[in-house]
């Protein structure tokens, strides 16, 4: 089992993942197409390709973004707790996806996979690096990723299918991973200021390298590749459900929670905005249309209150 | 000139300010009324009264909130740079206002005044407090406040009127204050991730006690009392301007910037959400309906691009 990180293999996989996601989503939408923007950071700092589908028949907005950025040193905030990263050049690669469907019976979904790599220092200094057992400083790397689902009107069979697909993607890599990643997802996608989960969860992992490079990469691919089998059947079975303005207004209201989470709590969004990332690519996650109503609460017993009572409570959907 | 802080005088003023603002806004709207919620924090921690007007003829949403909260000790983040506050009981009082008009030719506006007071420690300790000249520890207090304007379609005469009213409110208290508060406002209401001002500014001050209590309070009242004369004439002359869906969509799009500023950069919002404030009162500032469009830019030469070219550039409107 090789543990030498292969950045170009990760890059190829991520580019093909973006292609696969976009073409499946275009097929599922049936009418609209992704528009691509490529962008570069100054001074050889990398860049990305952001793809947006807008105003589709099924997807009101979908974004699938690839980025590969690099630098010669990390900001102090990143090295404060990782002194071994001081003075190292680094690269970060990832694909992010956010889908805001038009029909309120289709849940919003989010997926992300990412890889971070810091090279050994070019002139090894005994102060700035820890020697590996062989005497040379080792590279530092990890994977992260996951996906999560945010329904407006929940369905038990959708929730079960989503979580079982997540579980089955991860279980070949060890029995403890699914419960760990599931719990991490529930913990991460939580609006503390409302004491409310963003949705019904899924998978979340970060700083992951414990299986060595090959298997950690394989796990990351397994998660990313499970997104379409997890989400697409849900889209397919809900996209023709008739809805009225009532469901639409509730969808717009609940989308406000998505904005609140992403702008107040999401670490990736905040780090990106505060560190000079490409704003339009970072904020492609925001819904196309959103409403806020002061102190609104669903009527007890209504279909809207079912979201809160049944689906916005962490639960073991996979075995339940 | 007395410098003994009079919290109950501040409280009475703020309550009457809230009444005056709400009744003038109801009058200007002509149809809708404010709905009031009173709320309490646990353990004698104070509370507030939040007033919201929704779906008016002129104002799509207006919020005017009074709060008076207190505690027996400040969080470490608040005392890190102010060791003299350790162990002191404190009170914070304020009125905040945010108005989202329906007509895109009326600008959104925001105003806020606040007072902070930390009592002398009950058992003076030479380590935790600085003795006043008379030997007893002095209370620590300051005022803050201001108002700022966020147009969608700008008008030079509105901008001039707004800033002149601001200048005339402040100038009796010293010649240097207006340029200082105007600049502080431009600096504060700035979206760093877009390198874009939130609007055309106004006044902003904080930690203000340099005129002694009586005059600092008088200055704060002068600012707060200038809000209606600054804003109301603008509302009155724009509220009947006909508009089409084009202006409406641009308004909804630009409201996204308001959300981004408040959730990503506004210190009061973030402190409130992260420290367990009343979420619905804090987020009353969010617009009722908002849109995000990926990488949208106004057509050069269009009325929409005039906002960016003319009004979203800091400028000396008062003398200009």
Interface residues (C-beta under 8 A of the other chain):
Chain A: X37 X52 X54 X61 X63 X192 X193 X194 X252 X256 X259 X260 X263 X264 X270 X273 X274 X276 X279 X280 X282 X283 X284 X286 X287 X288 X289 X290 X291 X292 X293 X294 X295
Chain B: X37 X52 X54 X61 X63 X192 X193 X194 X252 X256 X259 X260 X263 X264 X270 X273 X274 X279 X280 X282 X283 X284 X286 X287 X288 X289 X290 X291 X292 X293 X294 X295
